[in-house]
């Protein structure tokens, strides 16, 4: 019984230590990102983290799901657009008696029918990037951070709350967002 309690306390301690280390890495990365301008110049803006928490770990599976949905939407939009153009030219072809216009309309119909087939068979090969990676691999981490800082042009402390997209190792920040998309 005593061994079980010691084991549980050890697990709780390690978990707590791990979480606080993650938060320290997140805070350091976010602090560097927020206090560095687009030219790479770092300023001391007296950054202070008020609240920080991991929101989500983006995995290979998440990325595949998102990109597949985005690709399908794009594909369907373009297929519909070109199918509508084919219908428009077919209707124009029915209503014209000019041989010159009929020839042009037939060419346009063929052109847009090819476009429909191209889009229906479109494979952007984006999935090749994930072929040999386990679906549970973490690609990035979304972290929520509420913080205060003093911008260089102001003498007033401001508070902001933003979401940050960090690399899987949390050592690089890709961007910050006001809200999750």
C-alpha positions in Angstrom: 0.0 0.0 0.0 2.8 2.4 1.0 4.6 1.7 -2.3 1.4 2.5 -4.3 1.0 5.8 -2.5 4.7 6.7 -3.2 4.3 5.7 -6.9 1.2 7.9 -7.2 2.9 10.8 -5.6 5.8 10.4 -7.9 3.6 10.4 -11.0 1.8 13.5 -9.8 5.1 15.3 -9.1 6.5 14.3 -12.5 3.3 15.4 -14.2 3.3 18.8 -12.4 7.0 19.3 -13.2 6.4 18.5 -16.8 3.5 20.9 -17.1 5.4 23.7 -15.5 8.4 23.1 -17.8 6.0 23.2 -20.8 4.6 26.5 -19.6 8.1 28.0 -19.1 9.0 27.0 -22.7 5.8 28.4 -24.0 6.2 31.6 -22.1 9.8 32.1 -23.3 8.9 31.5 -26.9 5.8 33.7 -26.8 7.8 36.5 -25.0 10.5 36.4 -27.7 7.9 36.5 -30.5 5.8 39.3 -29.0 8.9 41.5 -28.3 10.6 41.0 -31.7 9.6 43.2 -34.6 9.3 42.1 -38.3 12.9 43.1 -38.9 14.2 40.9 -36.1 14.9 43.6 -33.6 14.1 42.5 -30.1 12.8 45.0 -27.6 12.4 44.8 -23.8 8.7 45.5 -23.4 8.5 44.2 -19.8 6.5 41.1 -21.0 4.7 39.4 -18.2 2.6 36.3 -18.7 -0.7 36.5 -16.7 -2.2 33.2 -17.9 -0.9 30.6 -20.2 -2.4 27.2 -21.2 -2.0 24.7 -23.9 -5.2 24.5 -26.0 -4.4 21.8 -28.6 -1.7 19.8 -30.1 -2.1 19.6 -33.9 -1.2 16.1 -35.1 -0.5 14.6 -38.5 -4.1 13.2 -38.4 -5.5 16.7 -37.7 -3.5 18.2 -40.5 -4.6 15.5 -43.0 -8.3 16.0 -42.0 -8.1 19.8 -42.3 -6.3 19.7 -45.7 -8.6 17.0 -47.1 -11.6 19.1 -46.3 -10.0 22.2 -47.7 -9.0 20.4 -50.9 -12.5 18.9 -51.3 -14.1 22.3 -50.9 -11.7 23.8 -53.5 -12.2 21.0 -55.9 -16.0 21.1 -55.6 -16.1 24.9 -56.1 -14.0 24.7 -59.3 -15.9 21.7 -60.7 -19.2 23.6 -60.2 -17.8 26.7 -61.8 -16.6 24.9 -64.9 -19.7 22.8 -65.2 -21.8 26.0 -65.1 -19.6 27.4 -67.9 -20.2 24.3 -70.0 -23.9 24.7 -69.5 -23.8 28.4 -70.3 -22.0 27.7 -73.6 -24.3 24.8 -74.5 -27.3 27.1 -74.0 -25.6 29.8 -76.2 -24.9 27.1 -78.8 -28.6 26.2 -79.0 -29.7 29.8 -79.5 -27.2 31.0 -82.2 -27.3 30.4 -85.9 -23.9 31.9 -86.6 -21.4 29.3 -87.8 -18.5 31.4 -86.4 -20.1 31.7 -82.9 -21.1 28.0 -83.0 -17.5 27.1 -83.6 -16.3 29.3 -80.7 -18.9 27.9 -78.4 -18.0 24.3 -79.2 -14.3 25.1 -78.5 -15.2 26.7 -75.2 -17.4 23.7 -74.3 -14.5 21.3 -75.0 -12.1 23.6 -73.1 -14.3 23.7 -70.0 -15.2 20.0 -70.1 -11.4 19.3 -69.9 -11.2 21.7 -66.9 -14.0 19.8 -65.2 -12.1 16.5 -65.7 -8.9 18.1 -64.5 -10.5 19.3 -61.3 -12.3 16.0 -60.7 -9.0 14.2 -61.0 -6.9 16.9 -59.2 -4.4 15.5 -56.7 -2.2 18.2 -55.2 0.2 15.6 -53.7 0.1 17.4 -50.3 -0.3 14.1 -48.5 3.2 13.0 -49.7 4.5 15.2 -46.8 2.9 12.8 -44.3 3.5 9.4 -46.0 6.0 8.0 -43.5 4.9 9.8 -40.4 2.7 8.3 -37.7 -0.7 10.0 -37.5 -0.1 10.8 -33.8 3.0 12.9 -34.5 2.6 16.5 -33.2 3.2 19.1 -35.8 2.4 22.2 -33.8 0.9 23.4 -30.5 -1.8 26.1 -30.0 -1.3 28.0 -26.8 -3.5 30.6 -25.2 -1.7 33.4 -23.4 -2.9 36.4 -21.6 -0.1 38.8 -21.0 0.9 42.4 -20.3 3.6 44.5 -21.8 4.7 48.1 -22.3 5.2 48.9 -26.1 8.3 51.0 -26.9 6.1 53.9 -28.2 3.9 54.0 -25.1 4.5 54.4 -21.4 1.4 52.5 -20.5 1.0 48.8 -19.7 -1.4 47.0 -22.0 -2.9 43.6 -21.6 -3.7 41.3 -24.5 -5.0 37.7 -24.8 -4.0 35.8 -27.9 -3.6 32.3 -29.3 -0.1 31.4 -30.5 0.8 28.6 -32.9 4.1 27.1 -31.8 6.4 24.4 -33.3 6.1 20.9 -32.0 9.1 21.5 -29.7 7.6 24.9 -28.6 10.9 26.7 -29.5 9.5 28.6 -32.4 6.3 30.7 -32.7 4.7 30.7 -36.2 2.0 33.3 -35.6 -0.4 34.8 -33.1 -4.2 35.0 -33.5 -7.0 36.9 -31.8 -9.3 33.9 -32.0 -9.2 30.3 -33.1 -10.4 29.8 -36.7 
